[in-house]
């Protein structure tokens, strides 16, 4: 799953990814992710924002990869 998600988004930590993605690319990512994941034990949570002004991000400690967008 890590390799798959890194094709579309920036890897932040363990199972956390963020980035800007179009609706069609998000659909593509999720369709393949559903095929990979075990729906009995795994889950995917998608956070969306229409406007970056509504986002406030505070990072404590080491920032793995600097990005300004969140998904």
Secondary structure as UniProt FT lines:
FT   HELIX           2..6
FT   TURN            7..8
FT   STRAND          10..13
FT   TURN            14..15
FT   STRAND          16..18
FT   HELIX           23..36
FT   TURN            39..41
FT   HELIX           52..54
//
